[in-house]
């Protein structure tokens, strides 16, 4: 453990940020999984609403620098392709 007061504070805030990022990533993965579940159930309306929520979470994760922009683009494209199979 660090002896310097400021470094002790940085360790604490870093840990808080890590926990928050992990929680957000978990909710992001859940949102993406709900889209795929709706697609498997062949429920277009539910899939589209879940896709909207997943897009929102992906964009927010990119804005907060939790995930890379290519991760967001790749998952948006794959989720949209999955939903478009129902149309």
N, CA and C atoms as an extended XYZ file, in Angstrom:
261
Properties=species:S:1:pos:R:3:atomname:S:1:resname:S:1:resid:I:1 pbc="F F F"
N         0.848       -1.185        0.000 N   UNK     1
C         0.000        0.000        0.000 CA  UNK     1
C         0.887        1.240        0.000 C   UNK     1
N         0.396        2.275       -0.637 N   UNK     2
C         1.164        3.514       -0.752 CA  UNK     2
C         1.217        4.243        0.584 C   UNK     2
N         2.278        5.018        0.786 N   UNK     3
C         2.427        5.829        1.997 CA  UNK     3
C         1.969        7.264        1.754 C   UNK     3
N         1.967        7.682        0.508 N   UNK     4
C         1.628        9.068        0.183 CA  UNK     4
C         0.112        9.224        0.176 C   UNK     4
N        -0.355       10.276        0.835 N   UNK     5
C        -1.783       10.486        1.023 CA  UNK     5
C        -2.531       10.592       -0.306 C   UNK     5
N        -1.977       11.354       -1.240 N   UNK     6
C        -2.645       11.532       -2.531 CA  UNK     6
C        -2.733       10.209       -3.297 C   UNK     6
N        -1.692        9.394       -3.190 N   UNK     7
C        -1.716        8.108       -3.888 CA  UNK     7
C        -2.748        7.163       -3.273 C   UNK     7
N        -2.918        7.239       -1.962 N   UNK     8
C        -3.953        6.436       -1.292 CA  UNK     8
C        -5.325        6.838       -1.811 C   UNK     8
N        -5.552        8.148       -1.985 N   UNK     9
C        -6.827        8.646       -2.531 CA  UNK     9
C        -7.034        8.148       -3.957 C   UNK     9
N        -5.962        8.191       -4.771 N   UNK    10
C        -6.069        7.749       -6.162 CA  UNK    10
C        -6.389        6.252       -6.247 C   UNK    10
N        -5.826        5.467       -5.336 N   UNK    11
C        -6.116        4.036       -5.306 CA  UNK    11
C        -7.594        3.814       -5.000 C   UNK    11
N        -8.121        4.571       -4.032 N   UNK    12
C        -9.536        4.438       -3.663 CA  UNK    12
C       -10.452        4.852       -4.805 C   UNK    12
N       -10.167        5.987       -5.439 N   UNK    13
C       -11.031        6.449       -6.530 CA  UNK    13
C       -10.914        5.534       -7.744 C   UNK    13
N        -9.725        5.021       -7.977 N   UNK    14
C        -9.545        4.079       -9.070 CA  UNK    14
C       -10.361        2.812       -8.873 C   UNK    14
N       -10.399        2.340       -7.656 N   UNK    15
C       -11.179        1.143       -7.339 CA  UNK    15
C       -12.676        1.408       -7.504 C   UNK    15
N       -13.135        2.585       -7.083 N   UNK    16
C       -14.546        2.947       -7.263 CA  UNK    16
C       -14.902        2.990       -8.743 C   UNK    16
N       -14.030        3.576       -9.542 N   UNK    17
C       -14.268        3.668      -10.986 CA  UNK    17
C       -14.281        2.279      -11.610 C   UNK    17
N       -13.385        1.417      -11.174 N   UNK    18
C       -13.334        0.051      -11.706 CA  UNK    18
C       -14.625       -0.696      -11.414 C   UNK    18
N       -15.114       -0.557      -10.189 N   UNK    19
C       -16.369       -1.211       -9.807 CA  UNK    19
C       -17.540       -0.682      -10.640 C   UNK    19
N       -17.588        0.648      -10.825 N   UNK    20
C       -18.664        1.253      -11.604 CA  UNK    20
C       -18.601        0.800      -13.062 C   UNK    20
N       -17.391        0.734      -13.614 N   UNK    21
C       -17.228        0.295      -14.999 CA  UNK    21
C       -17.639       -1.162      -15.175 C   UNK    21
N       -17.302       -1.992      -14.203 N   UNK    22
C       -17.685       -3.402      -14.278 CA  UNK    22
C       -19.199       -3.557      -14.231 C   UNK    22
N       -19.850       -2.771      -13.390 N   UNK    23
C       -21.310       -2.834      -13.287 CA  UNK    23
C       -21.955       -2.372      -14.597 C   UNK    23
N       -21.410       -1.318      -15.182 N   UNK    24
C       -21.968       -0.814      -16.432 CA  UNK    24
C       -21.762       -1.815      -17.563 C   UNK    24
N       -20.581       -2.421      -17.612 N   UNK    25
C       -20.305       -3.427      -18.645 CA  UNK    25
C       -21.261       -4.610      -18.512 C   UNK    25
N       -21.563       -4.990      -17.282 N   UNK    26
C       -22.478       -6.098      -17.049 CA  UNK    26
C       -23.873       -5.754      -17.570 C   UNK    26
N       -24.342       -4.536      -17.289 N   UNK    27
C       -25.667       -4.133      -17.771 CA  UNK    27
C       -25.673       -4.026      -19.296 C   UNK    27
N       -24.547       -3.635      -19.867 N   UNK    28
C       -24.410       -3.545      -21.317 CA  UNK    28
C       -24.534       -4.931      -21.952 C   UNK    28
N       -23.841       -5.903      -21.388 N   UNK    29
C       -23.905       -7.264      -21.913 CA  UNK    29
C       -25.313       -7.840      -21.768 C   UNK    29
N       -25.987       -7.522      -20.668 N   UNK    30
C       -27.353       -7.985      -20.456 CA  UNK    30
C       -28.284       -7.393      -21.507 C   UNK    30
N       -28.099       -6.107      -21.818 N   UNK    31
C       -28.928       -5.454      -22.825 CA  UNK    31
C       -28.727       -6.088      -24.197 C   UNK    31
N       -27.475       -6.391      -24.525 N   UNK    32
C       -27.194       -7.019      -25.822 CA  UNK    32
C       -27.767       -8.434      -25.874 C   UNK    32
N       -27.696       -9.145      -24.757 N   UNK    33
C       -28.221      -10.503      -24.706 CA  UNK    33
C       -29.746      -10.513      -24.834 C   UNK    33
N       -30.402       -9.470      -24.309 N   UNK    34
C       -31.863       -9.411      -24.408 CA  UNK    34
C       -32.314       -9.218      -25.858 C   UNK    34
N       -31.504       -8.535      -26.660 N   UNK    35
C       -31.814       -8.389      -28.086 CA  UNK    35
C       -31.764       -9.757      -28.750 C   UNK    35
N       -30.701      -10.495      -28.491 N   UNK    36
C       -30.546      -11.813      -29.112 CA  UNK    36
C       -31.621      -12.791      -28.647 C   UNK    36
N       -32.029      -12.679      -27.397 N   UNK    37
C       -33.098      -13.531      -26.877 CA  UNK    37
C       -34.412      -13.243      -27.588 C   UNK    37
N       -34.704      -11.956      -27.799 N   UNK    38
C       -35.937      -11.572      -28.501 CA  UNK    38
C       -35.894      -12.034      -29.951 C   UNK    38
N       -34.722      -11.987      -30.570 N   UNK    39
C       -34.582      -12.448      -31.957 CA  UNK    39
C       -34.826      -13.953      -32.031 C   UNK    39
N       -34.291      -14.694      -31.081 N   UNK    40
C       -34.498      -16.142      -31.072 CA  UNK    40
C       -35.960      -16.494      -30.864 C   UNK    40
N       -36.673      -15.651      -30.089 N   UNK    41
C       -38.097      -15.867      -29.849 CA  UNK    41
C       -38.949      -15.352      -31.010 C   UNK    41
N       -38.303      -14.739      -32.000 N   UNK    42
C       -38.952      -14.183      -33.187 CA  UNK    42
C       -39.990      -13.117      -32.829 C   UNK    42
N       -39.659      -12.301      -31.837 N   UNK    43
C       -40.530      -11.202      -31.397 CA  UNK    43
C       -39.931       -9.886      -31.883 C   UNK    43
N       -40.405       -9.395      -33.020 N   UNK    44
C       -39.823       -8.221      -33.665 CA  UNK    44
C       -39.962       -6.967      -32.805 C   UNK    44
N       -41.140       -6.770      -32.226 N   UNK    45
C       -41.385       -5.564      -31.437 CA  UNK    45
C       -40.463       -5.494      -30.218 C   UNK    45
N       -40.359       -6.603      -29.523 N   UNK    46
C       -39.499       -6.666      -28.340 CA  UNK    46
C       -38.027       -6.511      -28.731 C   UNK    46
N       -37.653       -7.101      -29.858 N   UNK    47
C       -36.269       -7.016      -30.326 CA  UNK    47
C       -35.898       -5.576      -30.665 C   UNK    47
N       -36.817       -4.853      -31.298 N   UNK    48
C       -36.531       -3.467      -31.665 CA  UNK    48
C       -36.405       -2.575      -30.440 C   UNK    48
N       -37.250       -2.779      -29.445 N   UNK    49
C       -37.143       -1.964      -28.235 CA  UNK    49
C       -35.863       -2.307      -27.464 C   UNK    49
N       -35.506       -3.591      -27.437 N   UNK    50
C       -34.269       -3.997      -26.774 CA  UNK    50
C       -33.058       -3.471      -27.533 C   UNK    50
N       -33.152       -3.425      -28.860 N   UNK    51
C       -32.064       -2.898      -29.687 CA  UNK    51
C       -31.839       -1.422      -29.393 C   UNK    51
N       -32.926       -0.685      -29.220 N   UNK    52
C       -32.821        0.738      -28.902 CA  UNK    52
C       -32.086        0.948      -27.581 C   UNK    52
N       -32.427        0.150      -26.578 N   UNK    53
C       -31.773        0.245      -25.274 CA  UNK    53
C       -30.297       -0.157      -25.377 C   UNK    53
N       -30.018       -1.193      -26.149 N   UNK    54
C       -28.633       -1.649      -26.317 CA  UNK    54
C       -27.806       -0.576      -27.016 C   UNK    54
N       -28.367        0.074      -28.036 N   UNK    55
C       -27.674        1.162      -28.721 CA  UNK    55
C       -27.341        2.287      -27.744 C   UNK    55
N       -28.316        2.624      -26.913 N   UNK    56
C       -28.121        3.701      -25.940 CA  UNK    56
C       -26.976        3.360      -24.988 C   UNK    56
N       -26.969        2.125      -24.495 N   UNK    57
C       -25.920        1.718      -23.560 CA  UNK    57
C       -24.554        1.636      -24.239 C   UNK    57
N       -24.526        1.151      -25.469 N   UNK    58
C       -23.262        1.083      -26.198 CA  UNK    58
C       -22.690        2.478      -26.424 C   UNK    58
N       -23.548        3.419      -26.828 N   UNK    59
C       -23.081        4.789      -27.061 CA  UNK    59
C       -22.576        5.433      -25.775 C   UNK    59
N       -23.266        5.177      -24.684 N   UNK    60
C       -22.848        5.747      -23.407 CA  UNK    60
C       -21.517        5.151      -22.949 C   UNK    60
N       -21.331        3.859      -23.167 N   UNK    61
C       -20.080        3.210      -22.796 CA  UNK    61
C       -18.916        3.777      -23.606 C   UNK    61
N       -19.171        4.079      -24.874 N   UNK    62
C       -18.121        4.677      -25.706 CA  UNK    62
C       -17.810        6.087      -25.230 C   UNK    62
N       -18.835        6.847      -24.896 N   UNK    63
C       -18.647        8.219      -24.424 CA  UNK    63
C       -17.837        8.251      -23.128 C   UNK    63
N       -18.086        7.288      -22.251 N   UNK    64
C       -17.381        7.235      -20.968 CA  UNK    64
C       -16.025        6.538      -21.067 C   UNK    64
N       -15.641        6.111      -22.276 N   UNK    65
C       -14.369        5.421      -22.515 CA  UNK    65
C       -14.284        4.103      -21.748 C   UNK    65
N       -15.410        3.425      -21.617 N   UNK    66
C       -15.422        2.115      -20.979 CA  UNK    66
C       -15.057        1.053      -22.002 C   UNK    66
N       -15.528        1.237      -23.242 N   UNK    67
C       -15.214        0.306      -24.324 CA  UNK    67
C       -14.683        1.096      -25.524 C   UNK    67
N       -14.002        0.397      -26.427 N   UNK    68
C       -13.420        1.025      -27.605 CA  UNK    68
C       -14.494        1.270      -28.660 C   UNK    68
N       -14.278        2.260      -29.495 N   UNK    69
C       -15.276        2.617      -30.511 CA  UNK    69
C       -15.499        1.477      -31.506 C   UNK    69
N       -14.474        0.696      -31.791 N   UNK    70
C       -14.648       -0.424      -32.718 CA  UNK    70
C       -15.495       -1.530      -32.103 C   UNK    70
N       -15.395       -1.708      -30.798 N   UNK    71
C       -16.246       -2.661      -30.082 CA  UNK    71
C       -17.701       -2.269      -30.255 C   UNK    71
N       -17.968       -0.972      -30.098 N   UNK    72
C       -19.329       -0.462      -30.220 CA  UNK    72
C       -19.838       -0.664      -31.642 C   UNK    72
N       -19.038       -0.291      -32.628 N   UNK    73
C       -19.455       -0.416      -34.023 CA  UNK    73
C       -19.722       -1.876      -34.387 C   UNK    73
N       -18.854       -2.763      -33.950 N   UNK    74
C       -18.998       -4.181      -34.265 CA  UNK    74
C       -20.282       -4.758      -33.670 C   UNK    74
N       -20.564       -4.423      -32.414 N   UNK    75
C       -21.746       -4.981      -31.769 CA  UNK    75
C       -23.034       -4.348      -32.288 C   UNK    75
N       -23.000       -3.061      -32.599 N   UNK    76
C       -24.184       -2.423      -33.176 CA  UNK    76
C       -24.536       -3.088      -34.501 C   UNK    76
N       -23.530       -3.330      -35.319 N   UNK    77
C       -23.761       -3.934      -36.633 CA  UNK    77
C       -24.309       -5.352      -36.496 C   UNK    77
N       -23.741       -6.132      -35.603 N   UNK    78
C       -24.182       -7.520      -35.469 CA  UNK    78
C       -25.590       -7.603      -34.878 C   UNK    78
N       -25.919       -6.726      -33.919 N   UNK    79
C       -27.260       -6.712      -33.346 CA  UNK    79
C       -28.292       -6.257      -34.373 C   UNK    79
N       -27.953       -5.251      -35.150 N   UNK    80
C       -28.875       -4.771      -36.180 CA  UNK    80
C       -29.105       -5.847      -37.229 C   UNK    80
N       -28.060       -6.551      -37.594 N   UNK    81
C       -28.204       -7.640      -38.577 CA  UNK    81
C       -29.102       -8.733      -38.031 C   UNK    81
N       -28.972       -9.020      -36.751 N   UNK    82
C       -29.805      -10.061      -36.134 CA  UNK    82
C       -31.279       -9.656      -36.148 C   UNK    82
N       -31.539       -8.384      -35.820 N   UNK    83
C       -32.929       -7.896      -35.794 CA  UNK    83
C       -33.499       -7.844      -37.212 C   UNK    83
N       -32.662       -7.503      -38.184 N   UNK    84
C       -33.135       -7.404      -39.568 CA  UNK    84
C       -33.503       -8.769      -40.153 C   UNK    84
N       -33.050       -9.847      -39.555 N   UNK    85
C       -33.454      -11.165      -40.047 CA  UNK    85
C       -34.928      -11.423      -39.788 C   UNK    85
N       -35.533      -10.692      -38.833 N   UNK    86
C       -36.946      -10.878      -38.503 CA  UNK    86
C       -37.872      -10.135      -39.463 C   UNK    86
N       -37.344       -9.167      -40.169 N   UNK    87
C       -38.209       -8.352      -41.040 CA  UNK    87
C       -38.525       -9.047      -42.333 C   UNK    87
